[in-house]
């Protein structure tokens, strides 16, 4: 009995040690407490678009980014659902909704834009049956669209001058927005929404090995 207790205690200690290591190395994503840096800390000029699509006096890059911040402030709950009119009208959302709502409030209805493009150039998209209410909420479709109409930038995280708050980053099965905050190396934080995360804004890009593309609204 005593041996069983000892083995149990050792197992618990071992498991806790592994969890601590995963946490420290940010393999288990979490919000870090270190100082968050900004562009000016690295002598990087903040990018502003020359376009103001919705004529609200705010350039598209800034407008989109501000909308993304306002969106995550609502603390959406991750859950995949189908909506009759495309855009979710309740508290449940997925990663692509961060992009869709950010663009929509900047004057770009990606639901309509992507559907129009799909119908014109269907062969470019891997879609069996066109459905404008869900097509714009799929990462692969957004990537195809953005590759055609957005500015494509570097995937090198350490080319820090090329990353700006409001840029869009696509992963193999995920999508998010680049934050205006950076870590001490100048690598930006990621604003995103997934089913496993400690915060909507995290310093986790250096732990990812599945970056597909990096875009900016043209």
Rosetta silent file (secondary structure, phi, psi, omega in degrees, C-alpha in Angstrom):
SEQUENCE: XXXXXXXXXXXXXXXXXXXXXXXXXXXXXXXXXXXXXXXXXXXXXXXXXXXXXXXXXXXXXXXXXXXXXXXXXXXXXXXXXXXXXXXXXXXXXXXXXXXXXXXXXXXXXXXXXXXXXXXXXXXXXXXXXXXXXXXXXXXXXXXXXXXXXXXXXXXXXXXXXXXXXXXXXXXXXXXXXXXXXXXXXXXXXXXXXXXXXXXXXXXXXXXXXXXXXXXXXX
SCORE:     score description
SCORE:     0.000 S_00000001
   1 L     0.000  -43.136 -179.992    0.000    0.000    0.000 S_00000001
   2 H   -62.680  -38.428  179.643    2.817    2.342    0.919 S_00000001
   3 H   -65.480  -38.499  179.404    4.498    1.579   -2.398 S_00000001
   4 H   -64.213  -41.870  179.390    1.315    2.409   -4.303 S_00000001
   5 H   -63.171  -43.752  179.726    1.036    5.738   -2.516 S_00000001
   6 H   -61.901  -44.226  179.370    4.654    6.579   -3.320 S_00000001
   7 H   -63.387  -38.992  178.557    4.164    5.671   -6.970 S_00000001
   8 H   -63.677  -45.338  179.956    1.010    7.786   -7.102 S_00000001
   9 H   -62.899  -41.417  179.641    2.787   10.800   -5.594 S_00000001
  10 H   -65.336  -37.196  179.049    5.693   10.410   -8.024 S_00000001
  11 H   -65.938  -43.249  178.756    3.297   10.204  -10.955 S_00000001
  12 H   -62.104  -44.212  179.599    1.506   13.378   -9.874 S_00000001
  13 H   -61.736  -41.619 -179.893    4.817   15.205   -9.464 S_00000001
  14 H   -63.354  -45.200 -179.754    5.934   14.020  -12.891 S_00000001
  15 H   -63.657  -44.442  179.618    2.704   15.176  -14.548 S_00000001
  16 H   -63.739  -37.049  178.945    2.825   18.553  -12.817 S_00000001
  17 H   -64.390  -42.123  178.988    6.454   19.013  -13.862 S_00000001
  18 H   -63.778  -42.830  179.336    5.593   18.330  -17.483 S_00000001
  19 H   -61.784  -43.218  179.810    2.687   20.800  -17.355 S_00000001
  20 H   -61.553  -44.066  179.679    4.940   23.486  -15.841 S_00000001
  21 H   -63.936  -43.337  178.109    7.549   22.966  -18.574 S_00000001
  22 H   -62.154  -37.374  179.260    4.939   23.107  -21.324 S_00000001
  23 H   -68.417  -46.340 -177.870    3.578   26.297  -19.778 S_00000001
  24 H   -62.466  -37.491 -179.624    6.997   27.940  -19.421 S_00000001
  25 L   -88.716    7.833  176.781    7.915   27.204  -23.023 S_00000001
  26 L    60.583   22.678  172.484    4.460   28.435  -24.119 S_00000001
  27 L   -70.872  -36.467  164.993    3.614   25.082  -25.721 S_00000001
  28 L   -89.958  104.647 -174.539    0.513   25.429  -23.606 S_00000001
  29 L   -57.498  140.443  178.870   -0.463   28.942  -24.851 S_00000001
  30 L  -159.072  160.637  178.958   -0.959   31.501  -22.128 S_00000001
  31 L   -77.869  120.756 -179.613   -0.903   35.184  -21.559 S_00000001
  32 L   -84.799  158.082 -177.373    2.594   36.262  -20.585 S_00000001
  33 L  -100.087   -0.672 -176.981    3.275   38.974  -18.047 S_00000001
  34 L   -69.943  165.964 -179.196    6.340   40.462  -19.728 S_00000001
  35 L   -61.209  138.446  174.700    6.308   43.971  -21.136 S_00000001
  36 L   -96.986  130.548 -177.436    4.477   44.375  -24.413 S_00000001
  37 E   -99.503  162.996  179.758    6.335   46.488  -26.955 S_00000001
  38 L  -122.725  175.370 -179.786    5.033   48.720  -29.731 S_00000001
  39 H   -53.650  -44.806 -175.663    6.287   49.776  -33.158 S_00000001
  40 H   -62.218  -24.344  177.303    8.051   52.815  -31.782 S_00000001
  41 H   -67.882  -17.579 -179.890   10.199   50.629  -29.514 S_00000001
  42 H  -120.362   18.158 -179.481   11.774   49.220  -32.683 S_00000001
  43 L    54.473   39.828  177.623   11.733   52.427  -34.755 S_00000001
  44 L  -103.809  127.113  179.116    9.023   50.964  -36.985 S_00000001
  45 L   -77.644  131.092  179.853    6.607   53.414  -38.574 S_00000001
  46 L   -70.597  128.593 -176.324    2.969   52.426  -38.121 S_00000001
  47 L   -77.683  138.788  172.880    1.361   51.709  -41.468 S_00000001
  48 L  -129.819  134.266  179.738   -1.755   53.555  -42.581 S_00000001
  49 L   -71.709  153.217  175.797   -3.698   52.688  -45.708 S_00000001
  50 L   -88.355    0.211 -176.930   -4.335   55.303  -48.382 S_00000001
  51 L  -111.967  142.059  174.235   -7.886   53.966  -48.743 S_00000001
  52 L  -129.857   83.952 -171.189  -10.948   54.683  -46.619 S_00000001
  53 L   -55.644  -45.893 -175.716  -13.540   52.324  -48.066 S_00000001
  54 L   -93.761    8.114  174.167  -16.477   53.334  -45.856 S_00000001
  55 L    55.685   39.540  179.747  -15.611   57.056  -45.865 S_00000001
  56 L  -101.565    8.361  178.433  -15.642   57.319  -42.073 S_00000001
  57 L    86.218    3.647  179.411  -12.401   59.272  -41.838 S_00000001
  58 L  -119.803  126.950 -178.322  -10.392   56.253  -40.711 S_00000001
  59 L   -63.020  155.524 -171.877   -8.006   54.515  -43.110 S_00000001
  60 H   -57.673  -41.891 -178.505   -8.770   50.859  -43.890 S_00000001
  61 H   -62.545  -48.224  179.871   -5.842   49.345  -41.972 S_00000001
  62 H   -66.859  -42.657 -178.819   -6.658   51.270  -38.814 S_00000001
  63 H   -59.919  -50.885  179.260  -10.414   50.845  -39.271 S_00000001
  64 H   -57.895  -46.727 -176.983  -10.156   47.079  -39.671 S_00000001
  65 H   -65.579  -41.977  177.903   -7.842   46.748  -36.686 S_00000001
  66 H   -62.920  -38.322  178.419  -10.014   48.887  -34.417 S_00000001
  67 H   -66.009  -37.665  177.528  -13.032   46.806  -35.431 S_00000001
  68 H   -63.263  -43.151  178.336  -11.175   43.597  -34.604 S_00000001
  69 H   -62.855  -42.260  178.782  -10.370   44.935  -31.135 S_00000001
  70 H   -64.573  -36.031 -179.484  -13.997   45.927  -30.610 S_00000001
  71 H   -65.458  -49.739 -178.086  -15.066   42.482  -31.788 S_00000001
  72 H   -69.512  -21.138  177.086  -12.895   40.481  -29.367 S_00000001
  73 L   -65.336  -18.975  177.304  -13.964   42.805  -26.563 S_00000001
  74 L   -79.229   -7.627  178.571  -17.383   41.139  -26.838 S_00000001
  75 L    53.270   60.268  179.046  -15.688   37.876  -25.749 S_00000001
  76 L   -62.098  150.937  179.557  -17.310   35.573  -28.323 S_00000001
  77 E   -99.182  133.069 -175.941  -17.671   31.897  -27.451 S_00000001
  78 E   -75.674  120.185  175.058  -16.102   29.401  -29.822 S_00000001
  79 L  -168.307  132.559 -179.497  -18.654   27.190  -31.512 S_00000001
  80 L   -88.950  122.783  178.803  -19.274   26.343  -35.149 S_00000001
  81 L  -140.255  162.557  175.626  -22.867   26.898  -36.299 S_00000001
  82 L  -102.543  138.198 -179.149  -24.679   27.652  -39.537 S_00000001
  83 L  -123.676  135.553 -174.962  -26.564   30.931  -39.860 S_00000001
  84 L   -58.616  -33.012 -179.493  -29.307   31.647  -42.362 S_00000001
  85 L  -110.632   20.934  172.593  -27.910   35.084  -43.178 S_00000001
  86 L    85.129  -66.617 -177.756  -24.232   34.149  -42.908 S_00000001
  87 L   -75.084  130.193  178.273  -23.043   36.424  -40.133 S_00000001
  88 L   -57.288  140.868  179.665  -23.590   35.005  -36.625 S_00000001
  89 L  -119.667   20.511  176.348  -26.299   36.825  -34.678 S_00000001
  90 L  -135.255 -160.879 -174.683  -25.593   35.307  -31.280 S_00000001
  91 L   -85.730   -5.170 -175.587  -22.601   34.847  -28.967 S_00000001
  92 E   -93.548  131.040 -176.429  -21.144   31.863  -30.828 S_00000001
  93 E  -145.353  172.963  175.063  -18.341   32.460  -33.335 S_00000001
  94 L  -132.252 -179.899 -172.439  -15.299   30.880  -35.006 S_00000001
  95 H   -60.506  -38.163 -177.383  -11.844   32.113  -36.037 S_00000001
  96 H   -68.575  -20.360  179.804  -12.939   33.445  -39.437 S_00000001
  97 H   -68.668  -25.847  175.289  -15.549   35.682  -37.830 S_00000001
  98 H   -59.150  -43.623 -179.928  -12.750   37.844  -36.416 S_00000001
  99 H   -71.615  -48.007 -174.660  -11.841   38.669  -40.010 S_00000001
 100 H   -60.312  -46.699 -178.785  -15.390   38.899  -41.359 S_00000001
 101 H   -71.961  -34.702  176.924  -16.689   41.325  -38.725 S_00000001
 102 H   -62.677  -43.114  179.219  -13.499   43.383  -38.830 S_00000001
 103 H   -70.831  -41.659 -176.570  -13.824   43.803  -42.593 S_00000001
 104 H   -58.376  -43.976 -177.833  -17.584   44.340  -42.557 S_00000001
 105 L   -79.156   -2.189  173.697  -17.385   47.322  -40.230 S_00000001
 106 L  -104.046    3.202  176.359  -14.632   48.804  -42.400 S_00000001
 107 L   104.840    5.988 -178.667  -16.852   48.704  -45.475 S_00000001
 108 L  -115.954  107.857  177.409  -15.979   45.294  -46.907 S_00000001
 109 L   -86.944   90.450 -174.070  -18.767   42.715  -46.884 S_00000001
 110 H   -64.274  -25.023  175.982  -16.592   39.644  -47.381 S_00000001
 111 H   -60.733  -48.085 -179.694  -19.674   37.423  -47.548 S_00000001
 112 H   -72.931  -43.624 -177.309  -20.823   39.179  -50.719 S_00000001
 113 H   -62.061  -45.341 -178.568  -17.345   39.764  -52.129 S_00000001
 114 H   -69.670  -38.920  179.727  -16.233   36.156  -51.770 S_00000001
 115 H   -62.776  -40.933  177.666  -19.498   34.778  -53.101 S_00000001
 116 H   -61.852  -41.950 -178.682  -19.199   36.957  -56.202 S_00000001
 117 H   -69.653  -39.349  178.217  -15.644   35.759  -56.757 S_00000001
 118 H   -59.874  -41.682 -177.212  -16.557   32.104  -56.212 S_00000001
 119 H   -72.252  -26.599  178.201  -19.272   32.326  -58.852 S_00000001
 120 H   -83.464  -39.842 -172.826  -16.886   33.976  -61.337 S_00000001
 121 L  -129.248   55.772 -173.702  -13.840   31.821  -60.669 S_00000001
 122 H   -58.640  -33.976 -176.370  -15.172   28.644  -59.099 S_00000001
 123 H   -62.802  -19.647  179.476  -12.261   26.511  -60.293 S_00000001
 124 H   -78.508  -18.966 -175.568   -9.938   28.414  -57.956 S_00000001
 125 L  -107.104  145.005  177.332  -11.935   27.327  -54.928 S_00000001
 126 L   -92.260   72.079 -176.164  -12.289   23.836  -53.477 S_00000001
 127 L  -124.536  123.137  178.429  -16.070   24.083  -53.113 S_00000001
 128 L   -78.408  -45.518 -178.812  -18.477   21.262  -53.940 S_00000001
 129 L  -134.519  119.750 -177.420  -21.666   23.253  -53.432 S_00000001
 130 L   -66.526  130.651  176.695  -21.731   27.047  -53.310 S_00000001
 131 L  -147.757  101.346 -174.369  -23.304   28.486  -50.168 S_00000001
 132 L   -62.753  -17.419 -178.922  -22.647   32.176  -49.538 S_00000001
 133 L   -81.386  -10.803 -179.668  -23.719   31.820  -45.908 S_00000001
 134 L  -130.488  -23.983 -175.859  -20.804   29.541  -45.018 S_00000001
 135 H   -57.836  -39.133 -177.768  -18.182   29.875  -47.780 S_00000001
 136 H   -75.766   -5.825 -179.993  -16.801   33.137  -46.365 S_00000001
 137 H  -104.530   16.321  177.835  -16.361   31.515  -42.942 S_00000001
 138 L  -110.409  131.224 -176.156  -13.898   28.903  -44.189 S_00000001
 139 H   -57.204  -46.630 -176.250  -10.152   29.541  -43.856 S_00000001
 140 H   -60.750  -38.157  179.634   -9.232   27.938  -47.176 S_00000001
 141 H   -69.774  -41.954  177.637  -11.695   30.112  -49.099 S_00000001
 142 H   -61.279  -38.820 -179.728  -10.523   33.297  -47.416 S_00000001
 143 H   -63.800  -42.679  178.046   -6.951   32.392  -48.283 S_00000001
 144 H   -61.371  -44.870 -178.878   -7.809   31.947  -51.970 S_00000001
 145 H   -64.450  -48.697 -176.574   -9.634   35.284  -52.022 S_00000001
 146 H   -65.756  -32.974  178.976   -6.948   37.225  -50.168 S_00000001
 147 H   -62.363  -29.663 -179.682   -4.194   35.788  -52.333 S_00000001
 148 H   -84.546  -39.223 -167.298   -5.880   37.408  -55.319 S_00000001
 149 H  -116.937  -13.158  177.787   -6.960   40.766  -53.908 S_00000001
 150 L  -102.108  165.711  176.910   -4.913   41.557  -50.805 S_00000001
 151 E   -78.758  128.086  178.185   -1.218   42.423  -50.578 S_00000001
 152 E   -92.206  129.572 -177.372    0.916   39.346  -49.885 S_00000001
 153 L  -122.772 -179.155 -175.830    3.774   39.912  -47.434 S_00000001
 154 L   -64.525  151.690  171.927    6.573   37.922  -45.817 S_00000001
 155 L   -99.403   -0.213 -178.797    6.012   34.914  -43.562 S_00000001
 156 L   -77.797  108.581 -177.319    9.337   35.564  -41.790 S_00000001
 157 L   -62.977  -24.627 -175.224    8.391   36.575  -38.247 S_00000001
 158 L   -92.070   -0.247  169.052   11.824   38.074  -37.643 S_00000001
 159 L   -88.302   68.639 -163.514   11.537   40.496  -40.548 S_00000001
 160 H   -64.806  -24.337  178.898    9.757   42.639  -37.994 S_00000001
 161 H   -64.564  -21.707 -174.095    9.469   45.801  -40.121 S_00000001
 162 H   -91.388    4.654 -178.971    7.062   43.938  -42.413 S_00000001
 163 L  -115.200  131.085 -177.878    4.474   43.163  -39.724 S_00000001
 164 L  -135.228  150.157  174.244    1.812   45.648  -38.705 S_00000001
 165 L   -58.466  127.997 -177.121   -1.252   45.655  -36.491 S_00000001
 166 L   102.766   -8.328  171.477   -4.210   44.813  -38.707 S_00000001
 167 L   -70.942  157.260 -179.175   -2.343   42.441  -41.002 S_00000001
 168 E  -111.938  133.714  179.486   -4.011   39.063  -41.489 S_00000001
 169 E  -119.645  132.017 -178.208   -2.158   35.802  -40.942 S_00000001
 170 E  -111.158  131.586  174.649   -3.352   32.461  -42.294 S_00000001
 171 E  -107.607  178.975 -177.953   -2.364   29.104  -40.847 S_00000001
 172 L   -58.896  -39.791 -178.565   -3.083   25.659  -42.258 S_00000001
 173 L  -135.944   27.714 -174.369   -6.402   25.410  -40.414 S_00000001
 174 L  -154.667  164.492  178.180   -6.680   28.739  -38.632 S_00000001
 175 E  -150.933  148.795 -179.577   -6.664   32.484  -39.234 S_00000001
 176 E  -157.924 -175.623 -177.422   -6.013   35.552  -37.106 S_00000001
 177 E  -122.331  139.332  178.907   -5.006   39.201  -37.029 S_00000001
 178 E   -73.309  133.714  179.892   -1.630   40.676  -36.184 S_00000001
 179 E   -82.380  164.417  172.852   -1.638   42.768  -33.007 S_00000001
 180 E   -88.421    2.323  176.323    0.006   46.164  -32.556 S_00000001
 181 E   -99.531  149.274 -178.466    1.800   44.689  -29.535 S_00000001
 182 E  -134.785  159.808  173.199    5.138   42.886  -29.829 S_00000001
 183 L   -87.768 -174.803 -173.967    7.426   40.812  -27.638 S_00000001
 184 L   -69.023  -10.042  175.969   11.000   41.810  -26.820 S_00000001
 185 L   -93.832   -7.291 -177.367   12.208   40.419  -30.167 S_00000001
 186 L    92.582   -0.963  178.655    9.755   42.544  -32.095 S_00000001
 187 L   -74.866  129.398 -175.532    7.620   39.557  -33.051 S_00000001
 188 E   -73.468  157.495  172.574    3.957   40.599  -32.949 S_00000001
 189 E   -77.971  165.399  179.458    1.234   39.091  -30.833 S_00000001
 190 E  -114.323  129.495  171.723   -1.669   37.270  -32.450 S_00000001
 191 E  -100.669  121.560 -175.533   -5.320   38.260  -32.067 S_00000001
 192 L  -160.286  177.644  179.786   -7.479   35.230  -32.782 S_00000001
 193 L  -140.944  119.894  178.271  -10.301   33.010  -31.625 S_00000001
 194 L  -142.755  178.439 -177.008  -10.045   29.266  -31.160 S_00000001
 195 L   -81.786  -13.464  178.640  -11.417   26.599  -28.862 S_00000001
 196 L  -132.094  104.390  177.285   -8.214   26.440  -26.781 S_00000001
 197 L  -163.392  152.423  179.603   -6.624   29.736  -25.734 S_00000001
 198 L   -90.384  -20.368 -179.166   -5.899   31.692  -22.582 S_00000001
 199 L  -157.631  163.148  177.929   -6.662   35.052  -24.160 S_00000001
 200 L   -78.265  -12.853  179.489   -7.818   36.514  -27.461 S_00000001
 201 E  -129.671  114.817 -171.018   -4.408   38.207  -27.814 S_00000001
 202 E  -136.880  151.124  175.044   -1.374   35.991  -27.315 S_00000001
 203 L   -92.556   78.405 -174.149    2.385   35.886  -27.857 S_00000001
 204 L  -130.217    0.326 -175.182    2.379   32.527  -29.633 S_00000001
 205 H   -60.300  -34.559 -178.904    3.507   33.102  -33.221 S_00000001
 206 H   -70.615  -13.714  178.600    7.007   31.767  -32.538 S_00000001
 207 H   -91.691   -6.477 -177.077    5.492   28.473  -31.410 S_00000001
 208 L   -92.640  141.950  175.252    3.645   27.961  -34.696 S_00000001
 209 L  -126.146   23.534 -175.444    5.103   26.038  -37.622 S_00000001
 210 L  -126.428   29.071  178.733    2.013   26.148  -39.822 S_00000001
 211 E   -71.372  128.629 -178.669    1.999   29.697  -41.199 S_00000001
 212 E  -103.174  -42.719 -175.144    0.626   29.706  -44.749 S_00000001
 213 E  -159.028  160.692 -179.611    0.320   33.379  -45.660 S_00000001
 214 E  -136.087  119.973 -174.154    0.495   36.971  -44.452 S_00000001
 215 E  -124.732  161.906  172.807   -1.806   39.579  -46.022 S_00000001
 216 E  -138.475  141.092  178.337   -2.689   43.251  -45.802 S_00000001
 217 L   -58.970  128.378 -176.586   -5.847   44.924  -47.118 S_00000001
 218 L   -83.815    0.000    0.000   -4.906   46.478  -50.463 S_00000001
